[in-house]
């Protein structure tokens, strides 16, 4: 049976129509699949983007926190640096003050030692001098009259004779109420020792014989005399040796007991 061209066309049309439907269905399915894939990818991308944004936000918060920590650390470092600098400055000032104080103390010690040495030198230059107080003074008394009065005391009261006096004179301003001190310089220091050793014989008299010292030593000895009186009142043995006070207990000498046979 012969097939006409028209039938062949119709057959191809039908065939193409079905094929077209299949292709359209396939394209639709592919489009749906592609949309699903795109949608899934978009969701994944969105999730990743959201997660990234959250990470970025978290990182920014951490950065801000780190910046605050860095700022606090810098402030703390600046504070401690200022504190350390202040302490160092104070320590330097304290060390400098201590050094200056030590230097001043050292200089004061040196100055005191020098003053004491000068005082001792001046006192040594006076070692042959004696000061006699209490001898009546004549009007317009000469140095010869003063010397005669002193020698009379030495010979008649102390029992010390042949004393050689280099010079004798009154010193100080005249006072109507009391006689001035007689200052004498002896040629021999042995006479000084002998006179002072016998000066206890003047006890009860109004005459006093003392060694001649400079002003500073006299001030020291005056203070020592007050302390000596106190120590003696306490029952101590005390005496003055130049510019020192010597104090000790009395040593009682007990008689030896006879041994029994």
Secondary structure in CASP SS format (residue, H / E / C, confidence):
PFRMAT SS
TARGET T0000
AUTHOR 0000-0000-0000
METHOD secondary structure of the structure
MODEL  1
X C 1.00
X C 1.00
X C 1.00
X C 1.00
X H 1.00
X H 1.00
X H 1.00
X H 1.00
X H 1.00
X H 1.00
X H 1.00
X H 1.00
X H 1.00
X H 1.00
X H 1.00
X H 1.00
X H 1.00
X H 1.00
X H 1.00
X H 1.00
X H 1.00
X H 1.00
X H 1.00
X H 1.00
X H 1.00
X H 1.00
X H 1.00
X H 1.00
X H 1.00
X H 1.00
X H 1.00
X H 1.00
X H 1.00
X H 1.00
X H 1.00
X H 1.00
X H 1.00
X H 1.00
X H 1.00
X H 1.00
X H 1.00
X H 1.00
X H 1.00
X H 1.00
X H 1.00
X H 1.00
X H 1.00
X H 1.00
X H 1.00
X H 1.00
X H 1.00
X H 1.00
X H 1.00
X H 1.00
X H 1.00
X H 1.00
X H 1.00
X H 1.00
X H 1.00
X H 1.00
X H 1.00
X H 1.00
X H 1.00
X H 1.00
X H 1.00
X H 1.00
X H 1.00
X H 1.00
X H 1.00
X H 1.00
X H 1.00
X H 1.00
X H 1.00
X H 1.00
X H 1.00
X H 1.00
X H 1.00
X H 1.00
X H 1.00
X H 1.00
X H 1.00
X H 1.00
X H 1.00
X H 1.00
X H 1.00
X H 1.00
X H 1.00
X H 1.00
X H 1.00
X H 1.00
X H 1.00
X H 1.00
X H 1.00
X H 1.00
X H 1.00
X H 1.00
X H 1.00
X H 1.00
X H 1.00
X H 1.00
X H 1.00
X H 1.00
X H 1.00
X H 1.00
X H 1.00
X H 1.00
X H 1.00
X H 1.00
X H 1.00
X H 1.00
X H 1.00
X H 1.00
X H 1.00
X H 1.00
X H 1.00
X H 1.00
X H 1.00
X H 1.00
X H 1.00
X H 1.00
X H 1.00
X H 1.00
X H 1.00
X H 1.00
X H 1.00
X C 1.00
X C 1.00
X C 1.00
X E 1.00
X E 1.00
X E 1.00
X E 1.00
X E 1.00
X C 1.00
X C 1.00
X C 1.00
X C 1.00
X C 1.00
X C 1.00
X C 1.00
X C 1.00
X C 1.00
X H 1.00
X H 1.00
X H 1.00
X H 1.00
X H 1.00
X H 1.00
X H 1.00
X H 1.00
X H 1.00
X H 1.00
X H 1.00
X H 1.00
X H 1.00
X H 1.00
X H 1.00
X H 1.00
X C 1.00
X C 1.00
X C 1.00
X C 1.00
X C 1.00
X C 1.00
X E 1.00
X E 1.00
X E 1.00
X E 1.00
X E 1.00
X E 1.00
X E 1.00
X C 1.00
X C 1.00
X C 1.00
X C 1.00
X C 1.00
X C 1.00
X C 1.00
X C 1.00
X C 1.00
X E 1.00
X E 1.00
X E 1.00
X E 1.00
X E 1.00
X E 1.00
X C 1.00
X C 1.00
X H 1.00
X H 1.00
X H 1.00
X H 1.00
X H 1.00
X H 1.00
X H 1.00
X H 1.00
X H 1.00
X C 1.00
X H 1.00
X H 1.00
X H 1.00
X H 1.00
X C 1.00
X C 1.00
X C 1.00
X C 1.00
X C 1.00
X E 1.00
X E 1.00
X E 1.00
X E 1.00
X C 1.00
X C 1.00
X C 1.00
X H 1.00
X H 1.00
X H 1.00
X H 1.00
X H 1.00
X H 1.00
X H 1.00
X H 1.00
X H 1.00
X H 1.00
X H 1.00
X H 1.00
X H 1.00
X H 1.00
X H 1.00
X H 1.00
X H 1.00
X H 1.00
X H 1.00
X C 1.00
X C 1.00
X C 1.00
X E 1.00
X E 1.00
X E 1.00
X E 1.00
X E 1.00
X C 1.00
X C 1.00
X E 1.00
X E 1.00
X E 1.00
X E 1.00
X E 1.00
X C 1.00
X C 1.00
X C 1.00
X C 1.00
X C 1.00
X C 1.00
X C 1.00
X C 1.00
X C 1.00
X C 1.00
X C 1.00
X C 1.00
X C 1.00
END
